[in-house]
């Protein structure tokens, strides 16, 4: 009698133990399952974020590369403009009926009058009476006038108060450049021919030579 009771108690105890263990295992599994799902969800979200960022970066790179060639072309064009010599002969031209020399345009008048009229005519043409800068230019002017029988006023006149010849820009005549023959007096202006530069009255009837700088066209 006692033996059967003990056996029943042990069997009951083991059955309860198995039931509790089974219940505990189910509870643990129930708790663990959502944890893994959450981890997988987080990893999936992280992967999606990285994918979106990668696609965004790729789009920006493609857009930049697509815009880069025009920019490079503009840069090359700008560089060519900077390196192109200013004042090149292809870009500079004298007006009609004017003759080019170095960076000057020269105009030989076909009418005559006093020196003051020559000043006015040159000014209307946005120019001045001729200013000879060196011996090479002087030789060019004389060679140019070889076929002409006239004499021409230039931008040189005598200032009696200072007793010297001056160009119309205010600079003093360099005697090593040229010598003005003839008398120098109050109303004296320089005239050039194919052979010499000489003094004549400013009111005399002569033609004239205008000059102005070459301009971009």
C-alpha positions as CSV (number, residue, x, y, z in Angstrom):
1,X,0.0,0.0,0.0
2,X,2.7,2.4,0.9
3,X,4.7,1.4,-2.1
4,X,1.9,2.2,-4.6
5,X,1.4,5.6,-3.1
6,X,5.0,6.5,-3.4
7,X,5.0,5.4,-7.0
8,X,2.0,7.4,-7.8
9,X,3.5,10.4,-6.1
10,X,6.7,10.1,-8.1
11,X,4.8,9.6,-11.3
12,X,2.7,12.7,-10.7
13,X,5.8,14.7,-9.8
14,X,7.6,13.6,-13.0
15,X,4.5,14.4,-15.1
16,X,4.2,17.8,-13.5
17,X,7.9,18.4,-14.1
18,X,7.6,17.4,-17.8
19,X,4.6,19.7,-18.1
20,X,6.4,22.6,-16.6
21,X,9.5,22.0,-18.7
22,X,7.4,21.8,-21.8
23,X,5.5,25.0,-20.9
24,X,8.9,26.7,-20.2
25,X,10.3,25.6,-23.5
26,X,7.2,26.9,-25.4
27,X,7.4,30.2,-23.5
28,X,11.1,30.6,-24.4
29,X,10.5,29.8,-28.1
30,X,7.6,32.3,-28.1
31,X,9.9,34.9,-26.7
32,X,12.8,34.1,-29.0
33,X,10.9,34.1,-32.3
34,X,9.9,37.8,-32.3
35,X,13.5,38.8,-31.4
36,X,14.9,37.2,-34.6
37,X,12.2,38.7,-36.7
38,X,13.0,42.1,-35.3
39,X,16.7,41.6,-36.1
40,X,16.0,40.5,-39.6
41,X,13.7,43.5,-40.1
42,X,16.4,45.9,-38.8
43,X,19.0,44.4,-41.1
44,X,16.6,44.6,-44.1
45,X,15.9,48.3,-43.3
46,X,19.7,49.0,-43.0
47,X,20.3,47.3,-46.4
48,X,17.5,49.3,-48.0
49,X,18.9,52.6,-46.6
50,X,22.4,51.7,-48.0
51,X,20.8,50.8,-51.3
52,X,19.0,54.2,-51.5
53,X,22.1,56.1,-50.6
54,X,24.2,54.2,-53.2
55,X,21.6,55.0,-55.9
56,X,21.5,58.6,-54.9
57,X,25.3,58.9,-55.1
58,X,25.3,57.2,-58.5
59,X,22.6,59.6,-59.8
60,X,24.7,62.6,-58.6
61,X,27.8,61.2,-60.2
62,X,26.1,60.6,-63.6
63,X,24.6,64.1,-63.5
64,X,28.0,65.6,-62.8
65,X,29.7,63.6,-65.6
66,X,26.9,64.6,-68.0
67,X,27.5,68.3,-67.3
68,X,31.3,68.2,-67.3
69,X,32.1,68.2,-71.1
70,X,30.3,71.6,-71.8
71,X,32.2,73.1,-68.8
72,X,35.5,71.8,-70.1
73,X,34.7,73.2,-73.6
74,X,33.9,76.6,-72.1
75,X,37.2,76.4,-70.1
76,X,39.1,75.6,-73.3
77,X,37.4,78.4,-75.2
78,X,38.1,80.9,-72.4
79,X,41.8,79.8,-72.3
80,X,42.1,80.2,-76.0
81,X,40.7,83.7,-75.7
82,X,43.1,84.5,-73.0
83,X,46.1,83.1,-74.9
84,X,45.2,84.7,-78.2
85,X,47.4,87.7,-78.8
86,X,45.7,91.0,-78.5
87,X,45.9,93.4,-81.4
88,X,46.6,90.6,-84.0
89,X,46.5,91.7,-87.6
90,X,43.5,89.5,-88.3
91,X,41.5,91.4,-85.7
92,X,42.6,95.0,-86.5
93,X,41.8,97.0,-89.6
94,X,42.0,100.6,-90.8
95,X,39.0,102.4,-92.1
96,X,38.5,102.8,-95.9
97,X,40.9,105.2,-97.5
98,X,43.3,104.9,-94.6
99,X,46.8,103.3,-94.7
100,X,48.2,101.0,-92.0
101,X,51.6,101.4,-90.4
102,X,52.5,99.4,-87.3
103,X,49.6,100.2,-84.9
104,X,48.6,103.3,-86.7
105,X,46.2,104.2,-89.5
106,X,47.3,107.1,-91.7
107,X,45.1,109.4,-93.8
108,X,46.4,111.6,-96.6
109,X,44.1,114.5,-97.2
110,X,43.0,115.3,-100.8
111,X,42.0,118.9,-99.8
112,X,44.2,121.7,-98.6
113,X,43.9,124.5,-96.0
114,X,45.7,126.1,-93.0
115,X,47.1,124.0,-90.2
116,X,44.1,124.7,-88.0
117,X,41.8,123.2,-90.6
118,X,43.9,120.1,-90.7
119,X,43.5,119.9,-86.9
120,X,39.8,120.1,-87.2
121,X,39.5,117.6,-90.0
122,X,41.6,115.0,-88.1
123,X,39.5,115.6,-85.0
124,X,36.3,115.0,-86.9
125,X,37.8,111.7,-88.0
126,X,38.6,110.8,-84.4
127,X,42.3,111.3,-85.2
128,X,45.1,113.8,-84.8
129,X,47.7,115.3,-87.1
130,X,50.7,113.0,-87.7
131,X,53.1,112.5,-84.8
132,X,56.4,110.9,-86.0
133,X,57.9,108.7,-83.3
134,X,61.2,107.4,-84.7
135,X,63.5,107.4,-87.7
136,X,61.9,104.3,-89.1
137,X,58.5,105.9,-89.3
138,X,60.1,109.1,-90.8
139,X,61.6,107.0,-93.6
140,X,58.3,105.2,-94.1
141,X,56.5,108.5,-94.5
142,X,59.0,109.9,-96.9
143,X,59.0,106.8,-99.0
144,X,55.2,106.9,-99.0
145,X,55.2,110.5,-100.3
146,X,57.7,109.9,-103.1
147,X,54.9,109.6,-105.6
148,X,53.2,112.8,-104.4
149,X,54.0,116.3,-105.4
150,X,52.3,118.0,-102.5
151,X,53.6,118.9,-99.0
152,X,51.6,118.1,-95.9
153,X,51.1,119.6,-92.4
154,X,52.1,117.3,-89.5
155,X,51.4,117.7,-85.8
156,X,54.4,119.8,-85.1
157,X,54.4,123.6,-84.5
158,X,56.8,126.2,-83.1
159,X,56.1,127.6,-79.6
160,X,57.7,131.1,-79.6
161,X,57.4,131.6,-75.8
162,X,59.6,128.5,-75.2
163,X,61.5,128.9,-78.5
164,X,61.2,125.3,-79.4
165,X,59.3,122.9,-81.7
166,X,56.7,120.8,-80.0
167,X,54.4,118.1,-81.1
168,X,50.6,118.5,-80.5
169,X,50.8,116.0,-77.6
170,X,53.0,118.5,-75.8
171,X,56.3,116.6,-76.2
172,X,59.4,118.5,-77.4
173,X,60.9,117.6,-80.8
174,X,64.0,115.4,-80.6
175,X,66.6,117.1,-82.9
176,X,68.3,113.8,-83.4
177,X,65.1,112.5,-85.1
178,X,64.7,115.3,-87.6
179,X,65.7,118.9,-88.3
180,X,63.1,121.5,-89.3
181,X,64.6,123.6,-92.0
182,X,63.6,127.3,-92.6
183,X,62.9,130.1,-90.2
184,X,61.1,129.3,-86.9
185,X,58.8,132.1,-85.7
186,X,55.6,132.6,-83.8
187,X,53.3,131.4,-86.6
188,X,55.3,128.5,-87.8
189,X,54.1,124.9,-88.4
190,X,56.0,122.0,-89.8
191,X,55.4,120.6,-93.2
192,X,56.8,117.3,-94.6
193,X,57.5,116.5,-98.3
194,X,59.2,113.5,-99.9
195,X,62.6,115.1,-99.3
196,X,62.5,117.2,-96.1
197,X,60.6,118.7,-93.1
198,X,60.5,122.5,-93.2
199,X,58.9,125.4,-91.5
200,X,55.9,127.1,-93.1
201,X,53.3,129.6,-91.8
202,X,50.4,127.9,-90.1
203,X,48.0,129.9,-92.3
204,X,49.6,128.6,-95.5
205,X,47.5,126.4,-97.9
206,X,48.7,122.8,-97.5
207,X,47.4,119.3,-97.3
208,X,47.8,117.3,-94.1
209,X,48.3,113.8,-92.7
210,X,46.1,112.4,-89.9
211,X,46.8,109.4,-87.7
212,X,44.8,107.2,-85.3
213,X,45.2,103.8,-83.7
214,X,44.2,100.5,-85.3
215,X,40.8,99.4,-84.0
216,X,39.2,95.9,-83.5
217,X,36.6,95.1,-86.1
